[in-house]
Amino acid sequence: MILKTFLIFLVGLLGYSEWLLGTSYLQRPIILGPLVGLVLGDLQSGIIMGATLELAMIGAVSIGAYDPPDLVSGSIIGISLAIETHAAPGAALTLGIPIAAIMQALGLATGQPLMLAFIHRCDSAAEKGNTKALTRNMLIAGYIQDWPGLVFIPLAFYFGSSTVAKLLNIIPQFVQDGMNVAAGLLPLLGFAMLAQMMMNKKVIAFFFFGFFLVAYGKISTTGVAIFAVIMAAIMYVFFDRDDKSQKGKDAQPSVEQEGDGFDEF
């Protein structure tokens, strides 16, 4: 159990290292789920639960001032406890989303001020030319902003599996069925959040066209994707060429009409 807890902590540390490794989407459930399943010896459940959480949180992306829930802690704790208790994917979703929201609040209230304090120390070290202190404070600042998740993830896994197992055993069957129904509905919310960011009058017709192809044409999503690529290529070759030729005509100088000698002035 101690080895598993340590490996779960390393998975969490990797998830919180995106600021160091670049925008690699390591914090997404679709990445963390298989890693947790691999650590716990159930890769298939990790993939399924990670994909379920990814569908529900697909629109949880930091854009502008929006700060999404803590996907790392929610994904790792929800998936690990669900696998340990042999629960359905809906249990990982039910456990993960509230935990992600709570960890986000703790991180904003306690982690961000600590991070800013070390950022100011980085500024001071940069002014003095102390590269060792600058590197040290930068590394501490990057991880200390997520200290609630780094501490809570291994503790919740180590002490929570037996408690969650007892809790799931006393939950009535109709409640567990409701959890599975919610697991099927929440991906719709995730797609709605994503569509809200990208949907406009230019692409909405193609969205519904693809939906009806899948729903009534019995075409797989792979077939729709191939059809979309072909359509995009056709539109680029023909319509874009027409637009460029029209712009070229508009850019040509107009021929002046022949007038009298005063036109020379």
C-alpha positions in Angstrom: 0.0 0.0 0.0 2.9 2.4 0.8 4.4 1.7 -2.6 1.1 2.4 -4.4 0.7 5.6 -2.4 4.2 6.7 -3.4 3.5 6.0 -7.1 0.2 7.8 -6.9 2.1 10.8 -5.4 4.5 10.6 -8.4 1.6 10.6 -10.8 0.2 13.7 -9.1 3.7 15.4 -9.2 3.8 14.7 -12.9 0.4 16.2 -13.4 1.4 19.4 -11.5 4.6 19.7 -13.6 2.9 21.2 -16.7 4.3 24.7 -15.9 7.8 23.1 -16.0 7.4 20.9 -19.0 5.3 23.2 -21.1 1.7 22.9 -22.4 1.7 19.1 -22.7 -1.8 18.5 -21.2 -0.4 16.2 -18.6 -3.1 17.4 -16.2 -5.9 16.1 -18.3 -7.9 13.0 -17.1 -7.3 11.2 -20.4 -3.6 11.2 -19.5 -3.8 10.7 -15.7 -6.4 7.9 -15.9 -4.3 5.3 -17.7 -1.3 6.2 -15.4 -3.3 5.6 -12.3 -4.7 2.4 -13.8 -1.2 1.2 -14.6 0.0 1.9 -11.0 -3.0 0.0 -9.6 -2.8 -2.9 -12.0 -6.0 -2.1 -13.8 -5.1 -0.2 -17.0 -8.4 -0.9 -18.7 -10.5 0.7 -15.9 -8.0 3.6 -15.8 -8.5 4.3 -19.5 -12.3 4.1 -19.2 -12.6 6.3 -16.1 -10.1 8.8 -17.5 -12.0 9.0 -20.7 -15.3 9.5 -18.8 -13.8 12.3 -16.7 -12.3 13.9 -19.8 -15.6 14.0 -21.6 -17.2 15.6 -18.5 -14.4 18.2 -18.2 -13.5 18.7 -21.8 -14.4 22.4 -21.6 -12.5 23.0 -18.4 -9.6 25.0 -20.0 -7.9 28.0 -18.6 -8.9 30.9 -20.9 -8.4 34.5 -19.8 -9.3 34.9 -16.2 -11.2 31.6 -16.0 -9.5 29.2 -13.6 -10.8 25.6 -14.2 -11.2 23.0 -11.4 -8.1 21.1 -10.2 -8.2 18.3 -12.7 -5.1 16.6 -11.3 -6.5 15.9 -7.8 -10.0 15.2 -9.0 -8.9 12.7 -11.6 -6.3 10.9 -9.5 -8.3 10.6 -6.4 -11.6 9.8 -8.1 -10.1 7.2 -10.4 -7.8 5.6 -7.8 -10.5 5.2 -5.2 -13.0 3.9 -7.8 -10.5 1.3 -9.0 -9.6 0.3 -5.5 -13.3 -0.2 -4.6 -14.1 -1.9 -7.9 -16.8 0.7 -8.6 -18.3 1.8 -11.9 -16.9 4.7 -13.9 -19.7 6.9 -12.6 -18.2 6.7 -9.1 -15.0 8.2 -10.3 -17.0 11.0 -11.9 -19.0 11.6 -8.7 -16.0 11.6 -6.5 -13.7 13.5 -8.9 -15.7 16.6 -9.7 -16.4 17.8 -6.1 -12.7 17.1 -5.1 -11.5 19.1 -8.1 -13.7 22.1 -7.1 -12.5 21.9 -3.4 -8.8 21.7 -4.4 -9.2 24.6 -6.7 -10.6 26.7 -3.9 -7.8 25.7 -1.6 -5.2 26.4 -4.2 -6.5 29.9 -4.9 -6.8 30.8 -1.2 -3.5 29.4 0.0 -1.3 28.2 -2.9 -1.4 31.4 -5.1 -0.3 33.8 -2.3 2.6 31.5 -1.5 3.5 31.3 -5.1 3.5 35.1 -5.5 5.8 35.4 -2.4 8.4 33.1 -4.1 8.0 34.9 -7.4 9.0 38.2 -5.7 12.1 36.3 -4.3 12.8 35.3 -7.9 12.8 39.0 -8.9 15.1 39.8 -6.1 17.5 37.0 -7.0 17.5 38.1 -10.7 18.4 41.7 -9.7 21.4 40.4 -7.7 22.4 38.0 -10.5 22.0 34.9 -8.2 21.1 32.2 -10.7 21.1 29.4 -8.1 18.6 31.2 -5.9 16.5 32.2 -9.0 16.3 28.5 -10.1 15.5 27.3 -6.6 12.8 29.8 -5.9 11.3 29.3 -9.4 11.0 25.5 -8.8 9.5 26.0 -5.3 7.0 28.6 -6.7 5.8 26.3 -9.4 5.0 23.4 -7.0 3.9 25.3 -3.9 0.9 26.8 -5.7 -0.5 23.2 -5.9 0.5 22.1 -2.4 -3.1 21.2 -1.4 -3.2 18.6 -4.2 0.3 17.3 -3.6 -0.5 16.7 0.1 -4.1 15.6 -0.2 -3.7 13.1 -3.1 -1.5 10.6 -1.3 -3.3 11.0 2.0 -6.7 10.5 0.5 -5.6 7.4 -1.4 -3.9 5.9 1.7 -6.6 6.5 4.2 -9.6 6.8 1.9 -9.9 3.5 0.0 -11.4 1.5 2.9 -13.7 4.4 3.9 -15.0 4.8 0.4 -15.5 1.1 0.1 -17.7 1.1 3.1 -19.5 4.1 1.8 -20.2 2.6 -1.6 -21.4 -0.6 0.0 -24.1 1.2 2.0 -25.3 3.4 -1.0 -28.6 2.1 -2.3 -28.7 0.6 -5.7 -31.0 3.3 -7.1 -28.4 6.0 -6.0 -25.7 4.1 -7.8 -27.9 3.9 -10.9 -28.4 7.6 -10.7 -24.6 8.0 -10.5 -24.3 6.1 -13.8 -27.0 8.2 -15.4 -25.2 11.3 -14.3 -22.0 9.9 -15.8 -23.7 9.7 -19.1 -25.2 13.2 -18.9 -22.2 15.2 -17.7 -20.2 14.6 -20.9 -23.0 16.6 -22.6 -22.2 19.5 -20.3 -18.6 19.2 -21.2 -19.3 19.3 -24.9 -21.7 22.3 -24.4 -18.9 24.2 -22.6 -16.6 23.5 -25.5 -19.2 24.4 -28.1 -19.9 27.7 -26.3 -16.3 28.7 -26.9 -16.0 27.7 -30.6 -19.5 27.9 -32.0 -20.5 30.7 -34.4 -22.7 31.2 -37.4 -20.0 30.0 -39.8 -19.6 26.6 -38.3 -22.9 25.8 -36.6 -24.4 24.4 -39.8 -21.5 22.0 -40.2 -21.9 20.9 -36.6 -25.6 19.9 -37.0 -24.8 18.4 -40.4 -22.2 16.1 -38.8 -24.7 15.2 -36.0 -27.4 14.2 -38.4 -24.9 12.1 -40.4 -24.1 10.1 -37.3 -27.6 10.0 -35.9 -29.6 9.1 -39.0 -27.0 8.1 -41.6 -25.4 5.4 -39.4 -22.0 6.7 -40.2 -19.2 6.3 -37.7 -17.4 9.3 -36.2 -14.3 8.2 -38.2 -16.3 8.4 -41.4 -17.6 11.8 -40.5 -14.0 13.0 -39.8 -12.8 11.8 -43.2 -15.8 13.4 -44.9 -15.1 16.7 -43.0 -11.4 16.7 -44.2 -12.5 16.2 -47.8 -15.1 19.0 -47.5 -12.5 21.3 -46.0 -10.1 20.5 -48.8 -12.8 21.2 -51.5 -13.8 24.5 -49.9 -10.1 25.6 -49.6 -9.3 24.7 -53.2 -12.3 26.2 -54.9 -13.8 28.9 -52.7 -10.5 30.2 -51.4 -9.3 30.5 -55.0 -12.4 32.5 -56.0 -12.0 34.8 -53.0 -8.3 35.5 -53.9 -9.2 36.2 -57.6 -11.9 38.5 -56.5 -9.6 40.4 -54.2 -7.1 40.6 -57.1 -9.7 42.2 -59.3 -10.6 44.7 -56.6 -7.0 45.6 -56.1 -6.4 46.4 -59.8 -6.2 50.1 -60.5 -9.2 51.5 -62.3 -8.6 52.8 -65.8 -9.1 56.6 -66.0 -11.4 57.9 -68.7 -9.8 60.1 -71.3 -10.4 63.8 -70.6 -9.3 67.2 -71.7 -5.9 68.8 -71.0 -6.8 70.0 -67.6 -6.9 66.4 -66.3 -3.1 66.5 -66.5 -3.1 68.9 -63.5 
